[in-house]
Amino acid sequence: MHEELASIGKSIVINGELSGSEDLTIEGRVDGKIELRDHVLTVGSNGRIKAQVSAKAIVVLGQVTGNLNATEKVDIKESGSVEGDIVAPRVAIADGSHFKGSIDMQKKEQPEKGLGNFTKPESKHDSKTPKPETSKPEPSPVNGEFVRV
């Protein structure tokens, strides 16, 4: 109706690269590489994956061996098992699930813009020494903001 959903049944075995432009549920076995950049990959409870996975969101109810890279979220459910590294801004690991690997939850936009504002400690000294002798009527910048003295 609103989105198409593809499914790989539990008797299907795929070796190689798998890519697509729709949401996918895998109940079978996939060995290789899975790439669904703008879509959701669901590894069903019967799914067995040995692959490098890239998707918008990854939901694991079965077993995954390999690195997971999601642009939105990785969700490991109670019956899910992941052995590999996860790179995603949001990660949920349910109680009772299995995970072995590392998690990197850094957002890609923040390191460039966020750290630049904290590298000027010199400007803090200006705000500690307000001097009424200065007869400048115009505002002066302190920590990137204009303050009237």
Backbone hydrogen bonds in HBPLUS format (Angstrom, degrees):
<---DONOR---> <-ACCEPTOR-->    atom                        ^
c    i                          cat <-CA-CA->   ^        H-A-AA   ^      H-
h    n   atom  resd res      DA  || num        DHA   H-A  angle D-A-AA Bond
n    s   type  num  typ     dist DA aas  dist angle  dist       angle   num
A0006-ALA N   A0023-ASP O   2.96 MM  17  6.23 176.4  1.96 156.0 154.8     1
A0025-THR N   A0006-ALA O   2.89 MM  19  6.27 150.4  1.98 142.5 151.5     2
A0008-ILE N   A0025-THR O   2.79 MM  17  6.26 151.7  1.87 158.8 167.8     3
A0027-GLU N   A0008-ILE O   2.74 MM  19  5.73 165.1  1.76 160.7 166.1     4
A0012-ILE N   A0009-GLY O   3.15 MM   3  5.52 164.5  2.18 114.2 118.8     5
A0029-ARG N   A0012-ILE O   2.92 MM  17  6.34 164.6  1.95 161.6 165.7     6
A0014-ILE N   A0029-ARG O   2.84 MM  15  6.25 156.4  1.89 150.3 158.2     7
A0031-ASP N   A0014-ILE O   2.82 MM  17  6.23 161.9  1.85 162.2 168.3     8
A0016-GLY N   A0031-ASP O   2.79 MM  15  6.24 161.4  1.82 159.6 166.1     9
A0033-LYS N   A0016-GLY O   3.04 MM  17  6.33 156.3  2.10 138.3 140.4    10
A0018-LEU N   A0033-LYS O   2.70 MM  15  6.04 154.1  1.77 156.0 165.3    11
A0035-GLU N   A0018-LEU O   2.75 MM  17  6.22 156.0  1.81 158.7 166.6    12
A0020-GLY N   A0035-GLU O   3.28 MM  15  6.86 140.5  2.44 157.3 160.3    13
A0024-LEU N   A0040-VAL O   2.94 MM  16  6.40 161.4  1.97 163.8 169.8    14
A0042-THR N   A0024-LEU O   2.80 MM  18  6.17 163.3  1.83 161.2 166.1    15
A0026-ILE N   A0042-THR O   2.82 MM  16  6.27 159.2  1.86 165.1 172.3    16
A0044-GLY N   A0026-ILE O   2.76 MM  18  5.63 147.8  1.87 139.4 149.6    17
A0048-ARG N   A0028-GLY O   2.94 MM  20  6.28 157.2  1.99 153.3 156.0    18
A0030-VAL N   A0048-ARG O   3.09 MM  18  6.60 151.4  2.18 149.8 157.2    19
A0050-LYS N   A0030-VAL O   2.88 MM  20  6.27 166.6  1.90 162.5 165.5    20
A0032-GLY N   A0050-LYS O   2.92 MM  18  6.42 157.1  1.97 145.6 149.0    21
A0052-GLN N   A0032-GLY O   3.22 MM  20  6.77 144.1  2.36 143.4 145.9    22
A0034-ILE N   A0052-GLN O   2.92 MM  18  6.22 169.5  1.93 159.5 161.2    23
A0054-SER N   A0034-ILE O   2.91 MM  20  6.25 152.2  1.99 150.3 159.4    24
A0036-LEU N   A0054-SER O   2.73 MM  18  6.04 168.9  1.74 161.8 164.1    25
A0039-HIS N   A0036-LEU O   3.10 MM   3  5.35 168.0  2.11 125.2 124.4    26
A0056-LYS N   A0039-HIS O   2.92 MM  17  5.07 145.1  2.05 144.9 149.3    27
A0041-LEU N   A0057-ALA O   2.90 MM  16  6.32 162.2  1.93 161.1 163.7    28
A0059-VAL N   A0041-LEU O   2.85 MM  18  6.27 162.8  1.88 160.6 166.3    29
A0043-VAL N   A0059-VAL O   2.77 MM  16  6.16 166.8  1.79 169.3 172.8    30
A0061-LEU N   A0043-VAL O   2.77 MM  18  5.66 157.1  1.82 156.0 163.8    31
A0047-GLY N   A0044-GLY O   2.88 MM   3  4.93 150.2  1.97 105.2 115.2    32
A0063-GLN N   A0047-GLY O   3.00 MM  16  6.23 167.7  2.01 156.1 154.7    33
A0049-ILE N   A0063-GLN O   2.84 MM  14  6.14 166.7  1.86 153.3 157.8    34
A0065-THR N   A0049-ILE O   2.76 MM  16  6.04 152.8  1.83 147.3 156.7    35
A0051-ALA N   A0065-THR O   3.04 MM  14  6.48 123.2  2.38 141.4 156.7    36
A0053-VAL N   A0067-ASN O   2.92 MM  14  6.26 172.8  1.92 169.8 171.9    37
A0069-ASN N   A0053-VAL O   2.81 MM  16  6.05 146.4  1.92 150.9 162.2    38
A0055-ALA N   A0069-ASN O   3.03 MM  14  6.55 153.9  2.10 156.9 164.5    39
A0071-THR N   A0055-ALA O   3.18 MM  16  6.75 142.2  2.33 137.8 148.9    40
A0072-GLU N   A0056-LYS O   2.78 MM  16  5.44 144.3  1.91 156.4 156.2    41
A0058-ILE N   A0073-LYS O   2.96 MM  15  6.45 153.7  2.03 150.6 159.2    42
A0075-ASP N   A0058-ILE O   2.78 MM  17  6.17 163.6  1.81 165.7 170.9    43
A0060-VAL N   A0075-ASP O   2.82 MM  15  6.22 163.7  1.85 160.6 163.9    44
A0077-LYS N   A0060-VAL O   2.91 MM  17  5.93 161.4  1.95 155.1 161.3    45
A0081-SER N   A0062-GLY O   2.83 MM  19  6.17 141.0  1.98 164.7 165.4    46
A0064-VAL N   A0081-SER O   2.78 MM  17  6.09 152.9  1.86 154.2 163.5    47
A0083-GLU N   A0064-VAL O   2.90 MM  19  6.34 152.1  1.98 153.7 163.0    48
A0066-GLY N   A0083-GLU O   2.93 MM  17  6.22 152.3  2.01 139.8 148.8    49
A0068-LEU N   A0085-ASP O   2.81 MM  17  6.23 156.8  1.86 158.7 166.7    50
A0087-VAL N   A0068-LEU O   2.89 MM  19  6.31 151.7  1.97 154.1 163.5    51
A0070-ALA N   A0087-VAL O   2.90 MM  17  6.34 158.2  1.95 159.1 166.4    52
A0074-VAL N   A0090-ARG O   3.02 MM  16  6.48 147.7  2.13 146.3 155.4    53
A0092-ALA N   A0074-VAL O   2.86 MM  18  6.30 157.1  1.91 158.4 165.5    54
A0076-ILE N   A0092-ALA O   2.75 MM  16  6.07 169.4  1.77 168.5 166.9    55
A0094-ALA N   A0076-ILE O   2.88 MM  18  6.02 168.4  1.89 165.2 169.1    56
A0080-GLY N   A0077-LYS O   2.92 MM   3  5.05 156.1  1.98 110.3 118.0    57
A0098-HIS N   A0080-GLY O   3.00 MM  18  6.37 159.6  2.04 147.4 153.9    58
A0082-VAL N   A0098-HIS O   2.86 MM  16  6.16 155.7  1.92 141.2 147.9    59
A0100-LYS N   A0082-VAL O   2.88 MM  18  6.36 146.5  2.00 151.3 161.4    60
A0084-GLY N   A0100-LYS O   2.85 MM  16  6.23 136.6  2.04 148.4 162.1    61
A0086-ILE N   A0102-SER O   2.77 MM  16  6.16 165.0  1.79 160.9 165.3    62
A0104-ASP N   A0086-ILE O   2.82 MM  18  6.21 152.8  1.90 154.9 164.2    63
A0088-ALA N   A0104-ASP O   3.06 MM  16  6.44 151.5  2.14 155.1 163.9    64
A0097-SER N   A0094-ALA O   3.16 MM   3  5.66 162.8  2.19 132.3 133.3    65
A0114-GLY N   A0110-GLN O   2.72 MM   4  5.03 148.4  1.81 146.3 157.1    66
A0118-PHE N   A0115-LEU O   3.24 MM   3  5.68 159.8  2.29 114.0 119.7    67
A0124-LYS N   A0121-PRO O   3.20 MM   3  5.58 149.8  2.29 109.0 117.2    68
A0125-HIS N   A0122-GLU O   3.20 MM   3  5.72 142.5  2.35 111.2 119.6    69
A0128-LYS N   A0125-HIS O   3.26 MM   3  5.31 138.9  2.44  97.8 108.7    70
A0134-THR N   A0131-LYS O   3.37 MM   3  6.05 155.1  2.44 114.2 118.8    71
A0140-SER N   A0147-VAL O   3.40 MM   7  5.82 165.4  2.42 148.2 144.6    72
A0147-VAL N   A0140-SER O   3.16 MM   7  5.82 167.3  2.18 149.6 150.1    73
A0142-VAL N   A0145-GLU O   2.66 MM   3  5.28 164.7  1.69 160.6 164.5    74
A0145-GLU N   A0142-VAL O   2.94 MM   3  5.28 166.0  1.96 116.7 120.8    75
